[in-house]
Amino acid sequence: MTSLLKNYAGNEDKSRHYKEEYDRIQSLILVLFWDETDGAWYDFNLKTMDRNRHFYASMITPLFVGCVSGDGKEVSRKVDKILDYVKVYYPILKYKSIHWHEFS
């Protein structure tokens, strides 16, 4: 958004800078949180330095904040994978007595 605003204001250097920062952060988010095998974005536990492999509603947040890059097929593939993950695990987890706010 900042890149677009700077570009609209005629500041191409700042626009390019913010676009590069966006691309860098987007790439880091995918590397840190996305698990290709499971088809899910996991939270990251700073104590264990590993992904929390539990279902959280936040797992789908990257879909809505522009963290899925690529062509339409790549985006569609990631959306399908995360929805498949949710379909498999949510029915099981909603009946368990767990505290969603606790990290293991």
N, CA, C and O atoms as CSV, one atom per row, in Angstrom:
chain,resi,resn,atom,element,x,y,z
A,1,MET,N,N,0.823,-1.182,0.000
A,1,MET,CA,C,0.000,0.000,0.000
A,1,MET,C,C,0.875,1.256,0.000
A,1,MET,O,O,0.630,2.192,-0.762
A,2,THR,N,N,1.886,1.266,0.854
A,2,THR,CA,C,2.774,2.427,0.918
A,2,THR,C,C,3.481,2.623,-0.409
A,2,THR,O,O,3.651,3.752,-0.867
A,3,SER,N,N,3.890,1.533,-1.021
A,3,SER,CA,C,4.541,1.598,-2.327
A,3,SER,C,C,3.618,2.232,-3.363
A,3,SER,O,O,4.047,3.073,-4.154
A,4,LEU,N,N,2.368,1.830,-3.355
A,4,LEU,CA,C,1.402,2.391,-4.307
A,4,LEU,C,C,1.178,3.879,-4.071
A,4,LEU,O,O,1.091,4.659,-5.019
A,5,LEU,N,N,1.084,4.269,-2.795
A,5,LEU,CA,C,0.878,5.679,-2.470
A,5,LEU,C,C,2.076,6.532,-2.889
A,5,LEU,O,O,1.912,7.621,-3.439
A,6,LYS,N,N,3.283,6.025,-2.621
A,6,LYS,CA,C,4.489,6.761,-3.024
A,6,LYS,C,C,4.575,6.870,-4.549
A,6,LYS,O,O,4.978,7.903,-5.083
A,7,ASN,N,N,4.198,5.808,-5.232
A,7,ASN,CA,C,4.206,5.841,-6.689
A,7,ASN,C,C,3.186,6.855,-7.211
A,7,ASN,O,O,3.467,7.609,-8.142
A,8,TYR,N,N,2.022,6.860,-6.609
A,8,TYR,CA,C,0.973,7.800,-6.998
A,8,TYR,C,C,1.430,9.243,-6.754
A,8,TYR,O,O,1.087,10.142,-7.521
A,9,ALA,N,N,2.198,9.457,-5.693
A,9,ALA,CA,C,2.696,10.793,-5.366
A,9,ALA,C,C,3.898,11.181,-6.229
A,9,ALA,O,O,4.388,12.308,-6.144
A,10,GLY,N,N,4.373,10.248,-7.061
A,10,GLY,CA,C,5.479,10.560,-7.952
A,10,GLY,C,C,6.857,10.264,-7.395
A,10,GLY,O,O,7.859,10.632,-8.008
A,11,ASN,N,N,6.930,9.611,-6.255
A,11,ASN,CA,C,8.220,9.291,-5.650
A,11,ASN,C,C,8.571,7.838,-5.980
A,11,ASN,O,O,8.338,6.931,-5.181
A,12,GLU,N,N,9.130,7.642,-7.162
A,12,GLU,CA,C,9.408,6.291,-7.643
A,12,GLU,C,C,10.483,5.576,-6.826
A,12,GLU,O,O,10.410,4.361,-6.641
A,13,ASP,N,N,11.484,6.320,-6.332
A,13,ASP,CA,C,12.532,5.687,-5.522
A,13,ASP,C,C,11.964,5.102,-4.235
A,13,ASP,O,O,12.268,3.962,-3.883
A,14,LYS,N,N,11.142,5.872,-3.534
A,14,LYS,CA,C,10.520,5.381,-2.293
A,14,LYS,C,C,9.535,4.257,-2.609
A,14,LYS,O,O,9.435,3.288,-1.856
A,15,SER,N,N,8.822,4.381,-3.701
A,15,SER,CA,C,7.886,3.340,-4.100
A,15,SER,C,C,8.617,2.015,-4.315
A,15,SER,O,O,8.171,0.967,-3.849
A,16,ARG,N,N,9.719,2.074,-5.011
A,16,ARG,CA,C,10.520,0.874,-5.269
A,16,ARG,C,C,11.064,0.297,-3.952
A,16,ARG,O,O,11.066,-0.917,-3.751
A,17,HIS,N,N,11.524,1.188,-3.060
A,17,HIS,CA,C,12.045,0.753,-1.757
A,17,HIS,C,C,10.976,-0.017,-0.972
A,17,HIS,O,O,11.247,-1.104,-0.461
A,18,TYR,N,N,9.780,0.536,-0.877
A,18,TYR,CA,C,8.720,-0.119,-0.111
A,18,TYR,C,C,8.255,-1.411,-0.774
A,18,TYR,O,O,7.878,-2.356,-0.080
A,19,LYS,N,N,8.275,-1.467,-2.085
A,19,LYS,CA,C,7.921,-2.691,-2.803
A,19,LYS,C,C,8.955,-3.778,-2.511
A,19,LYS,O,O,8.590,-4.934,-2.298
A,20,GLU,N,N,10.227,-3.423,-2.500
A,20,GLU,CA,C,11.284,-4.385,-2.173
A,20,GLU,C,C,11.159,-4.885,-0.739
A,20,GLU,O,O,11.363,-6.072,-0.480
A,21,GLU,N,N,10.829,-4.004,0.189
A,21,GLU,CA,C,10.625,-4.406,1.583
A,21,GLU,C,C,9.434,-5.351,1.711
A,21,GLU,O,O,9.494,-6.345,2.435
A,22,TYR,N,N,8.360,-5.033,1.005
A,22,TYR,CA,C,7.173,-5.891,1.006
A,22,TYR,C,C,7.533,-7.281,0.493
A,22,TYR,O,O,7.166,-8.283,1.108
A,23,ASP,N,N,8.244,-7.351,-0.620
A,23,ASP,CA,C,8.640,-8.641,-1.195
A,23,ASP,C,C,9.518,-9.432,-0.234
A,23,ASP,O,O,9.364,-10.646,-0.107
A,24,ARG,N,N,10.444,-8.747,0.446
A,24,ARG,CA,C,11.343,-9.406,1.398
A,24,ARG,C,C,10.559,-9.976,2.580
A,24,ARG,O,O,10.768,-11.124,2.971
A,25,ILE,N,N,9.674,-9.186,3.135
A,25,ILE,CA,C,8.883,-9.632,4.287
A,25,ILE,C,C,7.943,-10.764,3.888
A,25,ILE,O,O,7.779,-11.730,4.633
A,26,GLN,N,N,7.329,-10.648,2.721
A,26,GLN,CA,C,6.440,-11.703,2.229
A,26,GLN,C,C,7.202,-13.023,2.100
A,26,GLN,O,O,6.696,-14.078,2.483
A,27,SER,N,N,8.403,-12.960,1.566
A,27,SER,CA,C,9.227,-14.153,1.413
A,27,SER,C,C,9.582,-14.759,2.773
A,27,SER,O,O,9.531,-15.977,2.939
A,28,LEU,N,N,9.941,-13.915,3.745
A,28,LEU,CA,C,10.270,-14.398,5.085
A,28,LEU,C,C,9.074,-15.065,5.762
A,28,LEU,O,O,9.226,-16.081,6.440
A,29,ILE,N,N,7.906,-14.499,5.577
A,29,ILE,CA,C,6.688,-15.086,6.160
A,29,ILE,C,C,6.460,-16.481,5.603
A,29,ILE,O,O,6.132,-17.405,6.347
A,30,LEU,N,N,6.634,-16.636,4.299
A,30,LEU,CA,C,6.445,-17.954,3.697
A,30,LEU,C,C,7.473,-18.958,4.198
A,30,LEU,O,O,7.136,-20.106,4.490
A,31,VAL,N,N,8.721,-18.528,4.297
A,31,VAL,CA,C,9.781,-19.433,4.759
A,31,VAL,C,C,9.555,-19.841,6.216
A,31,VAL,O,O,9.724,-21.009,6.565
A,32,LEU,N,N,9.182,-18.905,7.046
A,32,LEU,CA,C,9.053,-19.157,8.475
A,32,LEU,C,C,7.779,-19.927,8.830
A,32,LEU,O,O,7.821,-20.829,9.666
A,33,PHE,N,N,6.668,-19.589,8.219
A,33,PHE,CA,C,5.377,-20.120,8.662
A,33,PHE,C,C,4.768,-21.200,7.764
A,33,PHE,O,O,4.062,-22.075,8.265
A,34,TRP,N,N,5.020,-21.162,6.455
A,34,TRP,CA,C,4.358,-22.085,5.529
A,34,TRP,C,C,5.013,-23.457,5.568
A,34,TRP,O,O,6.237,-23.570,5.506
A,35,ASP,N,N,4.192,-24.502,5.672
A,35,ASP,CA,C,4.657,-25.882,5.595
A,35,ASP,C,C,4.025,-26.505,4.355
A,35,ASP,O,O,2.824,-26.770,4.327
A,36,GLU,N,N,4.832,-26.734,3.344
A,36,GLU,CA,C,4.336,-27.239,2.068
A,36,GLU,C,C,3.738,-28.634,2.205
A,36,GLU,O,O,2.729,-28.936,1.568
A,37,THR,N,N,4.336,-29.477,3.015
A,37,THR,CA,C,3.851,-30.843,3.183
A,37,THR,C,C,2.445,-30.867,3.771
A,37,THR,O,O,1.562,-31.556,3.261
A,38,ASP,N,N,2.244,-30.112,4.845
A,38,ASP,CA,C,0.931,-30.075,5.494
A,38,ASP,C,C,-0.035,-29.129,4.797
A,38,ASP,O,O,-1.250,-29.257,4.941
A,39,GLY,N,N,0.509,-28.176,4.041
A,39,GLY,CA,C,-0.357,-27.194,3.398
A,39,GLY,C,C,-0.964,-26.245,4.402
A,39,GLY,O,O,-2.157,-25.948,4.350
A,40,ALA,N,N,-0.132,-25.765,5.327
A,40,ALA,CA,C,-0.642,-24.913,6.393
A,40,ALA,C,C,0.414,-23.902,6.820
A,40,ALA,O,O,1.617,-24.143,6.711
A,41,TRP,N,N,-0.067,-22.767,7.308
A,41,TRP,CA,C,0.806,-21.797,7.971
A,41,TRP,C,C,0.691,-22.073,9.454
A,41,TRP,O,O,-0.401,-22.039,10.020
A,42,TYR,N,N,1.819,-22.345,10.078
A,42,TYR,CA,C,1.825,-22.610,11.512
A,42,TYR,C,C,2.358,-21.396,12.257
A,42,TYR,O,O,3.147,-20.617,11.721
A,43,ASP,N,N,1.916,-21.246,13.499
A,43,ASP,CA,C,2.528,-20.257,14.379
A,43,ASP,C,C,3.948,-20.715,14.671
A,43,ASP,O,O,4.268,-21.896,14.535
A,44,PHE,N,N,4.798,-19.775,15.073
A,44,PHE,CA,C,6.190,-20.098,15.355
A,44,PHE,C,C,6.454,-19.902,16.829
A,44,PHE,O,O,6.163,-18.841,17.380
A,45,ASN,N,N,7.005,-20.921,17.475
A,45,ASN,CA,C,7.298,-20.883,18.891
A,45,ASN,C,C,8.736,-20.396,19.091
A,45,ASN,O,O,9.687,-21.078,18.708
A,46,LEU,N,N,8.886,-19.235,19.680
A,46,LEU,CA,C,10.219,-18.666,19.872
A,46,LEU,C,C,11.042,-19.413,20.920
A,46,LEU,O,O,12.271,-19.344,20.897
A,47,LYS,N,N,10.392,-20.117,21.827
A,47,LYS,CA,C,11.126,-20.891,22.835
A,47,LYS,C,C,11.776,-22.124,22.209
A,47,LYS,O,O,12.940,-22.423,22.475
A,48,THR,N,N,11.022,-22.829,21.383
A,48,THR,CA,C,11.548,-24.056,20.772
A,48,THR,C,C,12.157,-23.809,19.400
A,48,THR,O,O,12.814,-24.686,18.839
A,49,MET,N,N,11.937,-22.612,18.858
A,49,MET,CA,C,12.402,-22.250,17.513
A,49,MET,C,C,11.871,-23.219,16.460
A,49,MET,O,O,12.582,-23.607,15.533
A,50,ASP,N,N,10.610,-23.596,16.625
A,50,ASP,CA,C,9.969,-24.500,15.685
A,50,ASP,C,C,8.513,-24.087,15.521
A,50,ASP,O,O,7.986,-23.286,16.294
A,51,ARG,N,N,7.882,-24.640,14.514
A,51,ARG,CA,C,6.470,-24.342,14.273
A,51,ARG,C,C,5.591,-25.076,15.269
A,51,ARG,O,O,5.866,-26.222,15.625
A,52,ASN,N,N,4.525,-24.406,15.719
A,52,ASN,CA,C,3.500,-25.052,16.545
A,52,ASN,C,C,2.564,-25.782,15.596
A,52,ASN,O,O,1.805,-25.152,14.860
A,53,ARG,N,N,2.615,-27.071,15.609
A,53,ARG,CA,C,1.831,-27.860,14.657
A,53,ARG,C,C,0.444,-28.182,15.223
A,53,ARG,O,O,0.048,-29.344,15.321
A,54,HIS,N,N,-0.268,-27.142,15.585
A,54,HIS,CA,C,-1.629,-27.257,16.077
A,54,HIS,C,C,-2.508,-26.326,15.259
A,54,HIS,O,O,-2.024,-25.375,14.645
A,55,PHE,N,N,-3.783,-26.605,15.256
A,55,PHE,CA,C,-4.714,-25.767,14.511
A,55,PHE,C,C,-5.032,-24.499,15.305
A,55,PHE,O,O,-5.406,-24.552,16.477
A,56,TYR,N,N,-4.873,-23.374,14.639
A,56,TYR,CA,C,-5.273,-22.078,15.170
A,56,TYR,C,C,-6.003,-21.331,14.053
A,56,TYR,O,O,-5.678,-21.501,12.878
A,57,ALA,N,N,-6.964,-20.525,14.408
A,57,ALA,CA,C,-7.678,-19.747,13.392
A,57,ALA,C,C,-6.735,-18.827,12.624
A,57,ALA,O,O,-6.991,-18.498,11.465
A,58,SER,N,N,-5.650,-18.413,13.266
A,58,SER,CA,C,-4.697,-17.517,12.616
A,58,SER,C,C,-3.976,-18.172,11.432
A,58,SER,O,O,-3.297,-17.492,10.663
A,59,MET,N,N,-4.123,-19.478,11.289
A,59,MET,CA,C,-3.442,-20.180,10.203
A,59,MET,C,C,-3.868,-19.684,8.828
A,59,MET,O,O,-3.105,-19.800,7.869
A,60,ILE,N,N,-5.058,-19.140,8.717
A,60,ILE,CA,C,-5.519,-18.692,7.403
A,60,ILE,C,C,-5.306,-17.195,7.170
A,60,ILE,O,O,-5.612,-16.684,6.093
A,61,THR,N,N,-4.789,-16.502,8.164
A,61,THR,CA,C,-4.558,-15.061,8.031
A,61,THR,C,C,-3.731,-14.692,6.803
A,61,THR,O,O,-4.072,-13.720,6.129
A,62,PRO,N,N,-2.655,-15.423,6.478
A,62,PRO,CA,C,-1.877,-15.044,5.295
A,62,PRO,C,C,-2.683,-14.988,4.002
A,62,PRO,O,O,-2.305,-14.284,3.066
A,63,LEU,N,N,-3.787,-15.721,3.944
A,63,LEU,CA,C,-4.637,-15.655,2.752
A,63,LEU,C,C,-5.241,-14.265,2.581
A,63,LEU,O,O,-5.475,-13.821,1.457
A,64,PHE,N,N,-5.491,-13.585,3.683
A,64,PHE,CA,C,-6.206,-12.314,3.643
A,64,PHE,C,C,-5.308,-11.083,3.696
A,64,PHE,O,O,-5.784,-9.963,3.512
A,65,VAL,N,N,-4.028,-11.277,3.943
A,65,VAL,CA,C,-3.130,-10.125,4.051
A,65,VAL,C,C,-2.080,-10.080,2.953
A,65,VAL,O,O,-1.078,-9.375,3.072
A,66,GLY,N,N,-2.309,-10.829,1.892
A,66,GLY,CA,C,-1.440,-10.744,0.728
A,66,GLY,C,C,-0.120,-11.473,0.835
A,66,GLY,O,O,0.848,-11.087,0.181
A,67,CYS,N,N,-0.056,-12.516,1.642
A,67,CYS,CA,C,1.196,-13.263,1.776
A,67,CYS,C,C,1.295,-14.425,0.807
A,67,CYS,O,O,2.298,-15.140,0.801
A,68,VAL,N,N,0.289,-14.624,0.001
A,68,VAL,CA,C,0.321,-15.682,-0.994
A,68,VAL,C,C,0.669,-15.045,-2.327
A,68,VAL,O,O,-0.110,-14.278,-2.894
A,69,SER,N,N,1.851,-15.379,-2.813
A,69,SER,CA,C,2.286,-14.788,-4.070
A,69,SER,C,C,2.269,-15.832,-5.174
A,69,SER,O,O,2.052,-17.019,-4.929
A,70,GLY,N,N,2.499,-15.372,-6.373
A,70,GLY,CA,C,2.550,-16.262,-7.512
A,70,GLY,C,C,1.390,-16.018,-8.441
A,70,GLY,O,O,0.577,-15.115,-8.244
A,71,ASP,N,N,1.336,-16.848,-9.458
A,71,ASP,CA,C,0.244,-16.706,-10.409
A,71,ASP,C,C,-1.039,-17.273,-9.796
A,71,ASP,O,O,-1.030,-17.790,-8.679
A,72,GLY,N,N,-2.116,-17.171,-10.527
A,72,GLY,CA,C,-3.409,-17.634,-10.030
A,72,GLY,C,C,-3.416,-19.097,-9.636
A,72,GLY,O,O,-4.071,-19.482,-8.668
A,73,LYS,N,N,-2.678,-19.923,-10.393
A,73,LYS,CA,C,-2.629,-21.351,-10.084
A,73,LYS,C,C,-1.934,-21.604,-8.752
A,73,LYS,O,O,-2.384,-22.439,-7.968
A,74,GLU,N,N,-0.839,-20.888,-8.491
A,74,GLU,CA,C,-0.107,-21.065,-7.231
A,74,GLU,C,C,-0.948,-20.622,-6.040
A,74,GLU,O,O,-0.987,-21.304,-5.016
A,75,VAL,N,N,-1.610,-19.497,-6.170
A,75,VAL,CA,C,-2.482,-19.011,-5.093
A,75,VAL,C,C,-3.612,-20.011,-4.859
A,75,VAL,O,O,-3.911,-20.357,-3.716
A,76,SER,N,N,-4.229,-20.465,-5.925
A,76,SER,CA,C,-5.329,-21.426,-5.816
A,76,SER,C,C,-4.861,-22.718,-5.162
A,76,SER,O,O,-5.589,-23.300,-4.357
A,77,ARG,N,N,-3.664,-23.175,-5.492
A,77,ARG,CA,C,-3.113,-24.400,-4.911
A,77,ARG,C,C,-2.934,-24.251,-3.401
A,77,ARG,O,O,-3.271,-25.159,-2.641
A,78,LYS,N,N,-2.402,-23.103,-2.966
A,78,LYS,CA,C,-2.201,-22.888,-1.527
A,78,LYS,C,C,-3.539,-22.777,-0.799
A,78,LYS,O,O,-3.694,-23.293,0.307
A,79,VAL,N,N,-4.494,-22.109,-1.418
A,79,VAL,CA,C,-5.824,-21.994,-0.817
A,79,VAL,C,C,-6.439,-23.377,-0.667
A,79,VAL,O,O,-6.994,-23.696,0.384
A,80,ASP,N,N,-6.347,-24.196,-1.700
A,80,ASP,CA,C,-6.884,-25.559,-1.633
A,80,ASP,C,C,-6.208,-26.377,-0.542
A,80,ASP,O,O,-6.877,-27.119,0.177
A,81,LYS,N,N,-4.879,-26.251,-0.407
A,81,LYS,CA,C,-4.149,-27.017,0.609
A,81,LYS,C,C,-4.574,-26.617,2.021
A,81,LYS,O,O,-4.795,-27.481,2.870
A,82,ILE,N,N,-4.687,-25.317,2.275
A,82,ILE,CA,C,-5.055,-24.895,3.628
A,82,ILE,C,C,-6.505,-25.278,3.935
A,82,ILE,O,O,-6.821,-25.642,5.068
A,83,LEU,N,N,-7.385,-25.197,2.939
A,83,LEU,CA,C,-8.770,-25.601,3.173
A,83,LEU,C,C,-8.877,-27.103,3.410
A,83,LEU,O,O,-9.684,-27.544,4.229
A,84,ASP,N,N,-8.072,-27.891,2.704
A,84,ASP,CA,C,-8.045,-29.327,2.960
A,84,ASP,C,C,-7.567,-29.612,4.377
A,84,ASP,O,O,-8.115,-30.477,5.060
A,85,TYR,N,N,-6.538,-28.879,4.819
A,85,TYR,CA,C,-6.015,-29.039,6.176
A,85,TYR,C,C,-7.106,-28.733,7.207
A,85,TYR,O,O,-7.317,-29.495,8.150
A,86,VAL,N,N,-7.785,-27.618,7.012
A,86,VAL,CA,C,-8.833,-27.210,7.948
A,86,VAL,C,C,-9.960,-28.235,7.966
A,86,VAL,O,O,-10.469,-28.569,9.036
A,87,LYS,N,N,-10.356,-28.738,6.807
A,87,LYS,CA,C,-11.440,-29.726,6.746
A,87,LYS,C,C,-11.096,-31.001,7.501
A,87,LYS,O,O,-11.968,-31.616,8.116
A,88,VAL,N,N,-9.836,-31.397,7.456
A,88,VAL,CA,C,-9.414,-32.630,8.117
A,88,VAL,C,C,-9.318,-32.441,9.630
A,88,VAL,O,O,-9.803,-33.280,10.389
A,89,TYR,N,N,-8.696,-31.348,10.073
A,89,TYR,CA,C,-8.374,-31.212,11.494
A,89,TYR,C,C,-9.415,-30.474,12.325
A,89,TYR,O,O,-9.538,-30.757,13.517
A,90,TYR,N,N,-10.153,-29.563,11.764
A,90,TYR,CA,C,-11.086,-28.790,12.571
A,90,TYR,C,C,-12.170,-29.655,13.223
A,90,TYR,O,O,-12.446,-29.471,14.408
A,91,PRO,N,N,-12.794,-30.590,12.499
A,91,PRO,CA,C,-13.820,-31.407,13.173
A,91,PRO,C,C,-13.275,-32.197,14.363
A,91,PRO,O,O,-13.987,-32.415,15.344
A,92,ILE,N,N,-12.040,-32.617,14.278
A,92,ILE,CA,C,-11.420,-33.360,15.381
A,92,ILE,C,C,-11.155,-32.425,16.559
A,92,ILE,O,O,-11.466,-32.754,17.704
A,93,LEU,N,N,-10.588,-31.274,16.275
A,93,LEU,CA,C,-10.157,-30.366,17.333
A,93,LEU,C,C,-11.299,-29.662,18.045
A,93,LEU,O,O,-11.189,-29.351,19.232
A,94,LYS,N,N,-12.387,-29.407,17.346
A,94,LYS,CA,C,-13.459,-28.646,17.994
A,94,LYS,C,C,-14.122,-29.424,19.126
A,94,LYS,O,O,-14.797,-28.831,19.968
A,95,TYR,N,N,-13.939,-30.742,19.158
A,95,TYR,CA,C,-14.524,-31.536,20.232
A,95,TYR,C,C,-13.546,-31.815,21.363
A,95,TYR,O,O,-13.938,-32.345,22.403
A,96,LYS,N,N,-12.289,-31.466,21.174
A,96,LYS,CA,C,-11.304,-31.655,22.228
A,96,LYS,C,C,-11.418,-30.524,23.239
A,96,LYS,O,O,-11.788,-29.402,22.891
A,97,SER,N,N,-11.108,-30.816,24.457
A,97,SER,CA,C,-11.098,-29.796,25.489
A,97,SER,C,C,-9.675,-29.252,25.598
A,97,SER,O,O,-8.874,-29.739,26.396
A,98,ILE,N,N,-9.374,-28.250,24.797
A,98,ILE,CA,C,-8.044,-27.651,24.843
A,98,ILE,C,C,-8.182,-26.146,24.966
A,98,ILE,O,O,-9.227,-25.573,24.659
A,99,HIS,N,N,-7.133,-25.533,25.412
A,99,HIS,CA,C,-7.099,-24.087,25.534
A,99,HIS,C,C,-6.401,-23.542,24.298
A,99,HIS,O,O,-5.197,-23.735,24.126
A,100,TRP,N,N,-7.147,-22.865,23.440
A,100,TRP,CA,C,-6.629,-22.392,22.167
A,100,TRP,C,C,-5.523,-21.352,22.337
A,100,TRP,O,O,-4.696,-21.177,21.442
A,101,HIS,N,N,-5.504,-20.676,23.454
A,101,HIS,CA,C,-4.536,-19.604,23.647
A,101,HIS,C,C,-3.200,-20.109,24.174
A,101,HIS,O,O,-2.243,-19.338,24.236
A,102,GLU,N,N,-3.106,-21.371,24.553
A,102,GLU,CA,C,-1.855,-21.889,25.101
A,102,GLU,C,C,-0.973,-22.417,23.994
A,102,GLU,O,O,-1.460,-23.027,23.042
A,103,PHE,N,N,0.306,-22.191,24.108
A,103,PHE,CA,C,1.280,-22.699,23.157
A,103,PHE,C,C,1.999,-23.872,23.800
A,103,PHE,O,O,2.370,-23.824,24.973
A,104,SER,N,N,2.189,-24.911,23.026
A,104,SER,CA,C,2.890,-26.075,23.585
A,104,SER,C,C,4.348,-26.044,23.191
A,104,SER,O,O,5.108,-26.938,23.564
